[in-house]
Amino acid sequence: DQQVKQNSPSLSVQEGRISILNCDYTNSMFDYFLWYKKYPAEGPTFLISISSIKDKNEDGRFTVFLNKSAKHLSLHIVPSQPGDSAVYFCAASATSGTYKYIFGTGTRLKVLA
Amino acid sequence: NAGVMQNPRHLVRRRGQEARLRCSPMKGHSHVYWYRQLPEEGLKFMVYLQKENIIDESGMPKERFSAEFPKEGPSILRIQQVVRGDSAAYFCASSLKGGRALAQPQHFGDGTRLSIL
């Protein structure tokens, strides 16, 4: 039962262009969502989060959009840089619960110079 | 990932041995989470602890796995009588607040890669 899904295993984008990573969830109790970036042999690094009371959160080149009715969120990276090449995981949590995160399977982003 | 310290980074065990994985949370953090990542998969929640208390162990296998977060010292994830299927990367995360408090992101360590021969 995959409650958080990232349907694109990989994505290639030209440097300077926009990267859009997508994530879908099924559990309507989720109300806190996060994106993490992961390099090989390292732990996930927190990027940006959004609470369900918002539909957009922005931090520098990173913007997360939340569409609650569609149970969909996306991460936009503008402009994309070669250093952004990594695996990106979305995660969801129900703050009425114990704050465990449910992770998607990840999308490998490759930014081409 | 400065702050959350996990050791060892790599651990090799033979089938039937015990594995002990350690996690020191970020300074000031009293909430610790353990996750497991199998190859080509996302991270799967195992257990959530506060000092001296297990809050949620719904992701822990019923047998052979245990976790603790004592008053003093690191959190320990213990796997007894390891089997080949236990081979994975085990990540620890910590947060400033948890439960029903204001959402706080979890910060992760670099993991322990466990290999079972």
Chai-1 contact restraints between the chains, C-beta under 6 A:
chainA,res_idxA,chainB,res_idxB,connection_type,confidence,min_distance_angstrom,max_distance_angstrom,comment,restraint_id
A,Y32,B,A103,contact,1.0,0.0,6.0,A-B,restraint_1
A,E42,B,D110,contact,1.0,0.0,6.0,A-B,restraint_2
A,G43,B,N1,contact,1.0,0.0,6.0,A-B,restraint_3
A,G43,B,F91,contact,1.0,0.0,6.0,A-B,restraint_4
A,G43,B,F108,contact,1.0,0.0,6.0,A-B,restraint_5
A,G43,B,G109,contact,1.0,0.0,6.0,A-B,restraint_6
A,G43,B,D110,contact,1.0,0.0,6.0,A-B,restraint_7
A,G43,B,G111,contact,1.0,0.0,6.0,A-B,restraint_8
A,P44,B,F108,contact,1.0,0.0,6.0,A-B,restraint_9
A,F46,B,P105,contact,1.0,0.0,6.0,A-B,restraint_10
A,S49,B,P105,contact,1.0,0.0,6.0,A-B,restraint_11
A,F89,B,G42,contact,1.0,0.0,6.0,A-B,restraint_12
A,T95,B,A103,contact,1.0,0.0,6.0,A-B,restraint_13
A,T98,B,Y48,contact,1.0,0.0,6.0,A-B,restraint_14
A,T98,B,I55,contact,1.0,0.0,6.0,A-B,restraint_15
A,T98,B,D56,contact,1.0,0.0,6.0,A-B,restraint_16
A,Y99,B,G98,contact,1.0,0.0,6.0,A-B,restraint_17
A,K100,B,F45,contact,1.0,0.0,6.0,A-B,restraint_18
A,K100,B,Y48,contact,1.0,0.0,6.0,A-B,restraint_19
A,F103,B,G42,contact,1.0,0.0,6.0,A-B,restraint_20
A,F103,B,L43,contact,1.0,0.0,6.0,A-B,restraint_21
A,G104,B,G42,contact,1.0,0.0,6.0,A-B,restraint_22
A,T105,B,E41,contact,1.0,0.0,6.0,A-B,restraint_23
A,T105,B,G42,contact,1.0,0.0,6.0,A-B,restraint_24
A,G106,B,G42,contact,1.0,0.0,6.0,A-B,restraint_25
